[in-house]
Amino acid sequence: MPFEALGEDVLLGIFCLCDISTVLAVSGINKALRRIALSKQLWLAMVLDKKFRDALELPPPNRAHLECLSTEELIAVVKNAVNGPCSIWDSALDESSVTMTSFQIPLDDMENRPEARLLPGARYLVLHSTSTTQQGLYLYDVWSARRVWHRLMQAHKMCEVDLVPGGAIARVFFVQTVDHPNTYMLHVKEVDLKTGASHELFNFSLDRTVFGATPCAIVGDFLLAALVHSHSLLVLINWRASTFVSLSRDGLSYVQLIPGYILSTYRETSPPHGYILTATGLEAFSDRWQPLPDDSTGLAAQLEAGSASTITIESLDIATQERLEYINWQIRSSAITATPHPLCAGAYNIAIYGRQFSERPPRPATLMERIGNLVLLGARALLSYRFMPGQAQASCELRLVSAQRLSNELQAEFPRAIPRHSGNSISVVYRQRRGPGADVA
């Protein structure tokens, strides 16, 4: 039976499970599928889809107004949201071209101004208070201005938070010192963001042979922590299976976890000594996992054994990689971000900010090319990539989407949602490009 021979209700139900990119591709197959792919019910569902809205850090939607829009207007809302606002540091910024939606959160019981960070999706805010009377971590629901959860802890200990897909559950990964400045306890707490109820999923103690421990990431069942032992390394822990692998930090600039993969940038040890962006599947560690010992002494002994079991990114089966270059110049990465692609399920937008460094390409043939290279030396650049994970028989893909030269570091910032301190409160401002449906998106 041909796919389009299925009933319209069945096809509409299938399309509602697809991402926007797939719907647009299918709409071009024939008239029957195009009619369903352009139905108002479908586009309303996609505009209201939580994954789409979280990827673009959109404020809560005005559903009543959205239901009054036509299909064409709903598609315009999607396009407008994806285009997003320009950089807040752009000299051409016109505030009249931006729609602002603001929520204010009172902080009456906090003495000092806390550190504030929006979690992915910009629905929840994590605060780190370092007042003289109390120090702790707090989670707030921005839209209701409600404190969801808090925990007292030492100063200067930030956390990493994973929002579990499909529900209002957060997992908080943090490190605390215990009994001695060089004894660290790794914790994972699961928090119900509706009720505030929490319980501990995982804890592990690192003894005083470890001189520093910093949480780097938590994604699903995996934790990434930076440790300072006899040498500096990264430890990847499967907290559910109680297994771990240790990664060498030699040559690594940045490391970030996304579902199923580790993204990293490192410098080559051989000429041309450029910087490489890699995506490494976690299955590459399948034969490298070691049981997490029952006590920290056992882990310390394994770390002390050190170099024999410590892995380098280059030694793994890298799924895909790209050389960081701009106009044939090598780029030294100084920051990396990865955010879900709003139109393609499972895909990620990766932004690399960096500088061109002095190891030159082959000597230019003309005087103007030489002058151009002198101007570009040390210039800042923003490289944007799209990462598509492998599916079925298809391999991973890492593709350069755009590259641009920046006059200053701040031009790389395109925040859609911004936390701002105002007296003894915090305002979270959502920025949207003014356009069709922006005020109801």
C-alpha positions in Angstrom: 0.0 0.0 0.0 1.4 3.4 -0.9 2.2 5.7 2.0 -0.1 8.4 0.8 -3.0 5.8 0.6 -3.2 5.8 4.4 -6.1 7.7 5.9 -5.6 11.5 6.3 -6.0 11.2 10.1 -3.3 8.5 10.2 -1.0 10.6 8.0 -1.6 13.7 10.1 -0.8 11.7 13.3 2.5 10.5 11.7 3.4 14.0 10.6 2.8 15.3 14.1 5.6 12.9 15.3 8.0 14.3 12.7 10.3 17.3 12.9 9.7 20.4 10.8 12.5 19.6 8.4 10.9 16.2 7.6 7.5 17.7 7.1 8.8 20.3 4.7 10.7 17.5 2.7 7.6 15.3 2.5 5.4 18.2 1.4 7.2 18.3 -1.9 6.5 14.7 -2.9 2.9 15.1 -4.3 -0.3 17.1 -3.9 -2.0 14.7 -1.5 0.9 14.8 1.0 1.4 18.5 0.5 -2.2 19.2 1.5 -1.8 17.4 4.8 1.7 18.8 5.4 0.2 22.3 5.1 -2.7 21.7 7.4 -3.2 24.3 10.1 -3.6 21.6 12.8 -0.2 20.3 12.0 1.6 23.6 12.0 -0.1 24.7 15.2 1.2 21.5 16.9 4.7 22.2 15.6 4.7 25.9 16.8 3.6 24.6 20.3 6.0 21.7 20.3 8.1 21.8 23.5 11.3 20.6 21.8 11.1 23.3 19.1 10.4 26.0 21.7 13.1 24.9 24.1 15.7 24.8 21.3 14.9 28.5 20.5 14.4 29.5 24.2 11.0 31.0 23.5 8.7 32.4 26.2 5.4 30.6 27.0 3.1 30.7 23.9 -0.2 32.5 23.7 -2.2 29.5 22.4 -5.5 31.3 22.0 -3.9 33.8 19.7 -2.0 31.2 17.8 -5.2 29.3 17.1 -6.5 32.3 15.3 -3.6 32.3 12.7 -3.8 30.8 9.3 -1.3 28.1 8.2 0.7 30.7 6.3 0.9 32.9 9.4 1.9 29.9 11.6 4.7 29.1 9.1 5.8 32.8 9.3 5.9 32.5 13.1 8.3 29.5 12.7 10.5 31.3 10.3 10.6 34.4 12.4 11.5 32.4 15.6 14.2 30.5 13.8 15.8 33.6 12.4 15.9 35.1 15.9 17.2 38.4 17.2 20.5 39.8 16.2 23.4 40.1 18.7 22.7 42.5 21.6 26.2 44.0 20.8 25.4 44.6 17.1 25.9 48.3 16.3 23.0 48.1 13.9 20.6 46.8 16.7 17.3 48.6 16.7 15.3 47.8 19.8 12.1 48.5 17.9 12.9 45.4 15.8 12.8 43.2 18.9 9.9 42.0 21.0 10.7 41.7 24.7 8.9 39.4 27.2 10.0 39.7 30.8 9.5 37.7 34.0 10.6 39.0 37.5 11.8 36.6 40.3 12.0 38.2 43.8 15.0 37.2 45.9 14.0 38.7 49.2 15.9 36.2 51.4 19.3 36.5 49.7 21.8 39.0 51.0 24.2 39.1 48.1 23.7 39.1 44.4 23.7 35.4 43.4 25.3 34.0 40.3 22.5 33.2 37.8 22.4 30.8 34.8 19.5 29.8 32.6 19.2 26.1 31.9 18.7 24.9 28.2 15.2 26.0 27.1 15.3 29.1 29.4 12.4 27.8 31.4 14.4 27.2 34.6 17.1 29.2 36.3 19.9 28.0 38.6 21.2 30.4 41.2 24.3 30.0 43.3 24.1 32.2 46.4 27.3 33.1 48.3 25.9 35.3 51.1 27.6 35.5 54.5 24.8 33.7 56.2 24.0 31.0 53.7 25.5 29.5 50.6 23.5 27.2 48.3 22.1 26.1 45.0 18.6 27.1 44.0 16.4 26.1 41.0 13.6 28.5 40.0 10.7 28.1 37.5 11.0 31.4 35.6 7.5 31.5 34.3 5.9 31.1 37.7 8.7 32.9 39.6 8.6 29.9 42.0 11.6 28.5 43.9 11.5 24.8 43.0 14.5 23.4 45.0 17.5 24.4 47.0 20.4 22.9 48.8 22.9 24.4 51.2 26.5 23.8 50.2 30.0 25.4 50.2 30.9 28.5 48.3 32.5 28.4 44.9 30.9 25.1 44.0 28.8 25.4 40.8 26.8 22.5 39.4 25.7 21.0 36.1 22.1 20.2 35.4 20.5 17.8 32.9 16.8 18.3 32.0 15.3 14.9 31.3 13.5 14.9 27.9 9.7 14.6 28.0 9.1 15.6 31.6 9.7 18.1 34.4 12.6 16.3 35.9 16.1 17.7 36.5 19.3 15.9 37.5 21.8 18.0 39.3 25.5 17.1 39.4 27.6 18.8 42.0 30.8 18.3 44.1 31.2 19.0 47.8 34.2 18.8 50.1 33.8 16.5 53.0 35.8 16.6 56.3 38.9 17.7 54.6 39.6 20.3 51.8 41.0 17.6 49.6 38.2 15.1 50.0 35.4 15.4 47.5 32.0 13.9 47.2 30.3 13.6 43.8 26.5 13.8 44.0 23.7 13.5 41.5 20.3 14.6 42.8 17.0 14.1 40.9 14.5 16.9 41.3 10.9 16.9 40.4 10.4 20.5 39.0 6.7 20.4 39.7 6.7 19.3 43.3 10.3 20.1 44.4 10.7 16.6 45.7 14.3 15.3 45.3 16.3 12.2 46.0 19.9 11.1 45.5 20.7 8.9 42.5 24.5 8.7 42.9 27.3 9.6 45.2 31.0 8.8 45.2 33.9 9.9 47.4 37.3 11.0 46.1 40.0 10.9 48.7 42.7 13.4 49.5 45.0 12.2 46.7 42.7 14.2 44.4 43.6 17.9 44.6 40.6 19.3 42.7 37.3 18.1 41.3 35.0 20.1 39.0 31.7 19.0 37.5 31.8 19.5 33.7 28.6 17.9 32.4 25.7 15.5 33.0 23.7 14.1 30.1 21.5 11.1 30.7 23.4 8.3 32.5 26.8 10.0 32.0 28.8 12.4 34.2 32.0 14.3 33.1 34.3 15.7 35.8 37.7 17.3 35.7 40.1 16.0 38.3 43.5 17.1 39.4 45.5 14.1 40.6 49.1 13.3 39.8 48.2 14.9 36.5 45.1 16.7 35.1 42.5 14.4 33.6 38.8 14.0 32.8 36.7 11.2 34.2 33.6 10.0 32.3 31.3 8.1 34.7 28.2 6.0 33.8 26.5 6.6 37.1 23.8 4.0 36.5 26.2 1.2 35.6 28.9 2.4 38.1 31.6 2.3 35.5 34.2 4.9 34.4 36.9 5.7 31.9 39.7 8.4 32.3 40.6 10.8 29.5 43.8 12.6 29.1 43.5 16.4 29.0 46.7 16.8 27.0 46.0 19.0 24.0 42.3 19.2 24.7 40.8 22.7 24.5 37.2 22.0 25.2 35.0 19.0 25.9 31.2 18.8 25.9 28.7 16.1 26.2 25.6 15.7 24.1 23.3 12.6 24.0 25.4 9.7 22.7 28.5 11.8 21.9 31.5 13.7 23.2 32.3 16.9 21.3 35.9 18.1 21.7 38.5 20.3 20.3 42.2 19.4 20.4 45.5 20.5 18.9 47.4 18.2 16.6 50.7 17.0 17.8 52.2 16.9 14.3 52.3 19.6 11.6 50.4 21.7 10.7 49.5 21.7 14.5 46.0 22.9 13.8 42.9 22.6 15.9 40.4 19.8 15.2 36.7 19.6 16.2 35.6 16.0 16.8 32.5 14.1 17.6 33.1 10.8 19.3 30.3 8.3 19.9 30.2 6.9 23.4 30.2 3.4 21.9 33.9 4.0 21.2 34.4 3.4 24.9 32.6 0.0 24.8 35.7 -2.0 25.6 37.3 0.6 27.8 34.9 0.9 30.8 36.2 -0.1 34.2 34.1 -0.9 37.3 33.9 2.0 39.7 35.5 0.8 42.9 33.6 0.5 46.1 35.8 3.1 47.7 37.8 6.1 46.7 41.1 4.4 47.6 40.5 1.9 44.8 39.8 4.6 42.3 42.9 6.6 43.4 45.0 3.5 42.8 43.6 3.1 39.3 44.2 6.7 38.6 47.7 6.4 40.0 48.3 3.5 37.5 47.5 6.4 35.2 48.9 6.5 31.7 48.3 2.9 30.9 44.5 3.2 31.3 44.1 6.9 30.4 42.6 7.4 27.0 43.3 10.2 24.5 40.6 11.4 22.1 42.9 10.8 19.1 43.2 7.1 20.0 39.5 6.5 19.8 37.3 5.7 16.8 36.2 9.3 16.1 32.8 9.4 14.4 33.5 12.6 12.5 35.8 15.5 12.6 36.6 18.9 10.9 39.6 21.1 10.9 39.0 24.6 12.4 39.9 27.0 9.6 38.8 30.4 8.3 40.0 31.7 5.0 42.8 29.1 5.0 44.0 30.2 8.4 44.1 27.9 11.5 41.6 28.8 14.3 42.5 28.3 18.0 39.2 27.6 19.7 38.4 29.5 22.8 34.8 28.6 23.4 32.3 25.9 22.1 28.6 25.7 22.5 26.2 23.0 21.3 22.4 23.5 21.1 19.6 21.3 19.7 18.7 22.2 16.1 15.1 23.5 16.2 14.1 22.0 12.8 15.9 18.6 12.8 15.3 16.1 15.6 18.6 14.8 17.0 20.8 17.4 15.2 22.9 20.0 17.0 24.1 23.5 16.1 27.7 23.9 17.2 29.3 27.3 17.5 33.1 27.6 17.8 34.5 31.0 18.7 38.3 31.4 18.3 41.3 33.4 17.0 43.5 32.9 14.0 47.0 32.1 15.1 50.4 32.8 13.7 51.3 29.5 11.9 50.8 30.8 8.4 49.5 29.1 5.3 51.7 28.9 2.2 53.1 32.3 1.2 50.6 34.3 -0.8 51.4 35.0 -4.4 50.4 38.7 -4.5 51.1 41.8 -2.5 47.4 42.3 -1.7 47.1 38.7 -0.4 50.1 39.3 1.9 48.5 42.5 3.2 45.2 40.7 3.7 47.0 38.0 5.8 48.6 40.7 8.0 45.2 42.1 8.7 43.7 38.7 9.4 46.5 37.6 11.8 44.9 37.3 15.3 41.5 38.1 14.0 38.4 36.6 15.9 36.1 34.3 14.0 32.9 32.4 14.7 32.5 29.1 13.0 29.0 27.5 12.9 28.6 23.7 12.3 25.7 21.4 12.0 26.1 17.9 13.6 23.8 15.1 12.4 24.2 11.9 14.4 24.3 8.6 12.5 21.1 6.8 11.9 20.5 3.3 10.6 23.3 2.7 8.1 24.1 6.5 7.7 27.3 7.8 9.3 27.6 11.0 11.4 27.9 14.3 9.6 29.7 17.4 10.8 29.2 20.3 8.3 30.4 23.9 8.3 27.3 26.1 7.8 28.8 29.6 8.1 32.0 31.4 9.1 32.4 35.0 9.9 35.0 37.4 11.1 34.2 39.4 14.3 35.5 42.7 15.4 35.2 41.8 19.1 34.4 38.8 21.4 30.9 40.1 22.3 29.7 39.9 18.7 29.7 36.1 19.1 26.8 36.4 21.7 23.3 36.0 20.4 21.3 35.3 23.7 17.6 34.9 23.2 16.9 34.9 26.9 18.9 37.0 29.4 18.9 37.0 33.2 19.3 40.6 34.6 19.7 41.6 38.2 17.4 44.4 39.3 17.6 45.4 43.0 16.9 42.3 45.0 15.3 40.4 42.1 16.2 38.9 38.8 14.4 39.6 35.5 14.5 37.1 32.7 14.0 38.8 29.4 13.1 36.8 26.3 14.2 38.5 23.0 12.4 37.7 19.8 12.7 39.3 16.3 9.6 41.4 15.7 7.7 40.0 12.8 4.6 37.9 11.9 3.2 36.4 15.1 6.1 37.4 17.3 3.9 38.8 20.0 2.0 35.5 20.3 4.8 33.0 19.4 
